[in-house]
Amino acid sequence: MSAAYRELLERFGAAWERGDVDAIAAVFAPDAVFLGSPFGERSAGSDAIRAYWKDVPLNQAEVTFKAGEIHTAGPWFAAEFRCTYRRRRTGEWVDTRGAIFCETKDGKITEMRMYWHRSA
């Protein structure tokens, strides 16, 4: 199962790097739930997940996403991640590090929770 989870996470990360909102949404089940931060607003369903990510291509450039070791428990997996990008408006570099917790079903993510902190 770990290889399938790695593939899902790599597809998610590659889509983030490209700013491809549709490809990000494609790793999620149609009724998935996404929480971008512990106290953030809950996004439920494909349209809400697309809406959450829609401004990423406008605000982030030169994005790199790397995930660490994947830890699994049944349909759940978790991994640490690092994402760096340049803010389009200011040119400032941002270094974000955190953890992703996902539940899956039928090869799609049904719930993703992100916990992160950034340097800038």
C-alpha positions in Angstrom: 0.0 0.0 0.0 2.9 2.3 0.7 3.8 2.6 -3.0 0.2 3.6 -3.8 0.3 6.3 -1.1 3.6 7.5 -2.4 2.2 7.8 -5.9 -0.8 9.8 -4.6 1.5 12.2 -2.7 3.9 12.6 -5.6 1.0 13.4 -8.0 -0.3 16.0 -5.4 3.2 17.5 -5.0 3.9 17.6 -8.8 0.6 19.3 -9.4 1.3 21.9 -6.7 4.7 22.5 -8.3 3.0 23.1 -11.7 0.2 25.2 -10.2 -2.2 22.7 -11.8 -5.4 23.1 -9.7 -7.3 20.4 -11.7 -4.5 17.9 -11.2 -4.5 18.7 -7.4 -8.2 18.1 -7.3 -7.8 14.9 -9.3 -6.0 13.1 -6.4 -9.1 13.6 -4.2 -12.4 11.7 -4.2 -15.3 13.8 -5.4 -16.7 14.2 -1.8 -13.2 14.6 -0.1 -12.5 16.9 2.8 -9.4 19.1 2.8 -8.1 21.1 5.8 -5.2 23.4 4.7 -4.3 24.1 8.4 -5.5 23.0 11.8 -7.7 26.0 12.3 -8.5 26.7 8.7 -11.8 26.4 7.0 -12.9 22.9 6.0 -13.2 22.4 2.2 -15.6 19.6 1.2 -16.0 18.4 -2.3 -14.0 18.9 -5.6 -15.3 22.5 -6.2 -14.3 23.6 -2.7 -10.9 22.0 -3.0 -10.3 23.7 -6.3 -11.4 27.0 -4.8 -8.9 26.6 -2.0 -6.0 26.0 -4.4 -7.1 28.4 -7.2 -4.8 31.3 -6.2 -1.7 29.2 -5.8 -0.6 29.6 -9.4 -1.2 33.4 -9.1 0.9 33.8 -5.9 3.5 31.1 -5.9 6.4 30.6 -8.4 9.3 28.2 -8.6 7.6 25.8 -6.3 9.3 22.6 -5.1 7.6 20.0 -3.0 9.3 17.1 -1.3 7.7 14.5 1.0 9.6 12.3 3.5 9.0 8.8 4.6 5.4 7.6 4.5 3.8 6.1 7.6 0.8 3.9 7.0 -2.1 2.6 9.1 -4.8 0.9 7.1 -6.4 3.4 4.8 -4.4 6.3 6.4 -1.0 7.6 5.6 1.1 10.5 7.0 4.3 12.1 5.8 6.4 15.2 6.6 6.8 17.6 3.7 8.8 20.6 2.6 7.6 23.1 0.1 9.6 26.1 -1.0 8.4 28.8 -3.4 8.9 32.4 -4.5 6.1 34.9 -3.9 5.2 36.4 -7.2 4.3 39.8 -5.8 7.5 40.4 -3.8 10.0 37.8 -5.1 10.5 36.7 -1.5 11.4 33.0 -0.9 9.2 31.0 1.5 10.2 27.8 3.1 7.2 25.8 4.4 7.6 22.6 6.4 4.9 20.4 7.9 3.0 17.1 7.9 0.2 15.7 5.8 -2.3 13.2 7.1 -4.6 11.5 4.6 -7.3 8.9 4.5 -7.9 7.1 1.3 -10.5 4.9 -0.5 -10.4 3.4 -3.9 -7.1 5.0 -4.8 -8.2 8.6 -4.0 -7.7 10.8 -1.0 -10.9 11.2 1.0 -9.5 13.4 3.7 -6.3 15.5 3.9 -5.2 17.5 6.9 -2.1 19.7 6.7 -0.1 21.0 9.6 2.6 23.4 8.6 4.7 26.4 9.4 6.6 28.8 7.1 9.7 30.8 7.5 8.4 34.0 5.8 
